[in-house]
Amino acid sequence: MRNPLRPSLLPLALAFCSTLASAQLDHPLSNEKIIAGLKEALQVSATKAIGLTGKHDGFLKNEDIRILLPPNVQALGKGMRLLGQGEKVDDLEIGMNRAAEQATPQAKPIFLAALKKMTFDDARRILTGNETAATDYFRRTSSTDLAAAFTPIVHRSLERVGVVRQYDGVIKEAPGGSVLAGEFDLDKYVVDKTLDGLFLVLGIEESKIRKNPAAQTTELLKEVFGAK
């Protein structure tokens, strides 16, 4: 399915992985400068990606990351649509996506903290790694902190817009739904899907930029990635 996100800079540094080795042969750079350039590029890129997902309709209108009904109620949702209660199902999905959009901006300081901890070995693995090496780094170093930051925001958002009440109503009113009551953590489901969506966007954009280099936007990036 076509990704509606417009091209971003995520992550910009990785756009030039293929040129780094040759550039270093001609213009040897210190480990410190390589790390500084990579961090600068990833900071710009992560900020852009968070901006794309952490806005109104950032999740809801992106079919790649839109949060759908939990698997345990999808069949119930279809049944409710057949009974003419599709609006309730739609409201539930909209509320879950709005919660994700409100939580995602909290990723920025957590990603920046992960960048501060980046070692030269981390940077080297990202620069020479697979198409989602930077995404893998962020997922490995940030997932726990992101989940902790997202959870209270998601919970408040779901409560405020009545998603929990809507979910309980779907469970109660759908044929056979009573057996699922109290057996599902809606907050955790939305948080997990928010993380999945954010990392998916990171991975998609990282892969694009590795294959289609963009222009360096600062002198440091030009020097580190050899495209003066």
Residue pairs with C-beta under 8 A, 6 or more apart in sequence:
1 63
1 64
2 63
3 62
3 64
3 204
4 61
4 62
4 63
5 52
5 62
5 201
5 204
5 205
6 52
7 205
7 208
7 214
8 45
8 48
8 49
8 52
8 205
9 41
9 44
9 45
9 48
9 205
9 209
9 214
9 217
10 45
10 46
10 48
10 49
10 201
10 202
10 205
10 206
10 209
11 41
11 42
11 45
11 46
11 134
11 202
11 205
11 206
11 209
12 41
12 42
12 44
12 45
12 209
12 214
12 216
12 217
12 221
13 37
13 38
13 40
13 41
13 42
13 45
13 126
13 127
13 134
13 221
13 224
13 225
14 41
14 126
14 127
14 133
14 134
14 206
14 209
14 210
15 209
15 210
15 212
15 213
15 214
15 225
16 213
16 216
16 221
16 225
16 226
16 227
17 127
17 128
17 210
18 210
18 213
19 213
19 225
19 226
19 227
20 127
20 224
20 225
20 226
22 226
23 29
23 224
23 225
23 226
23 227
24 226
26 226
27 223
27 226
29 223
29 224
31 120
33 220
33 223
33 224
34 120
34 123
34 124
34 127
34 224
35 118
35 119
35 120
35 123
36 220
36 224
37 220
37 221
37 223
37 224
37 225
38 118
38 123
38 126
38 127
38 224
39 115
39 116
39 118
39 123
40 218
40 220
40 221
41 221
42 111
42 115
42 134
43 111
43 112
43 115
44 217
45 205
46 107
46 108
46 111
46 112
46 115
46 138
46 202
47 108
49 198
49 201
49 202
49 205
50 104
50 105
50 107
50 108
50 111
50 198
52 58
52 201
53 59
53 62
53 65
53 100
53 101
53 104
53 197
53 198
53 201
54 101
54 102
54 103
54 104
54 105
54 107
55 101
56 101
57 101
58 100
58 101
58 104
59 65
59 66
59 67
59 97
59 100
59 101
59 104
59 194
59 197
60 66
60 93
60 94
60 97
60 98
60 101
62 197
62 201
64 197
64 200
64 201
64 204
65 196
65 197
65 198
65 200
65 201
66 93
66 97
67 93
67 96
67 97
67 100
67 190
67 193
67 194
67 197
68 74
68 93
69 77
69 89
69 92
69 93
70 184
70 186
70 189
72 180
72 183
72 184
73 167
73 170
73 171
73 174
73 177
73 180
73 184
76 170
76 171
76 174
76 175
76 176
76 177
76 180
77 89
77 92
77 170
77 174
79 174
79 175
80 86
80 88
80 89
80 170
80 173
80 174
81 89
85 173
88 166
88 169
88 170
88 173
89 170
91 162
91 166
92 163
92 166
92 167
92 170
95 157
95 158
95 161
95 162
95 163
95 166
96 158
96 163
96 190
96 193
98 157
98 161
99 153
99 154
99 157
99 158
99 161
99 163
99 190
99 194
100 154
100 190
100 193
100 194
100 197
102 153
102 154
102 157
103 149
103 150
103 153
103 154
103 157
103 191
103 194
104 150
104 194
104 198
106 146
106 149
106 150
106 153
107 142
107 146
107 149
107 198
110 142
110 145
110 146
110 149
111 138
111 142
113 142
113 145
114 137
114 138
114 141
114 142
117 141
118 137
122 137
125 133
125 137
126 133
126 134
126 137
127 133
129 136
130 136
131 203
131 206
131 207
131 210
131 211
132 202
132 203
132 206
132 207
133 206
134 202
134 206
135 199
135 202
135 203
135 206
138 199
138 202
139 199
143 195
146 195
146 198
147 191
147 192
147 195
150 191
150 194
150 195
151 187
151 188
151 191
154 187
154 190
154 191
154 194
155 187
157 163
158 164
158 186
158 187
158 190
163 186
164 186
167 186
168 181
170 177
171 177
171 178
171 180
171 181
172 178
172 181
215 227
216 222
216 225
216 227
222 228
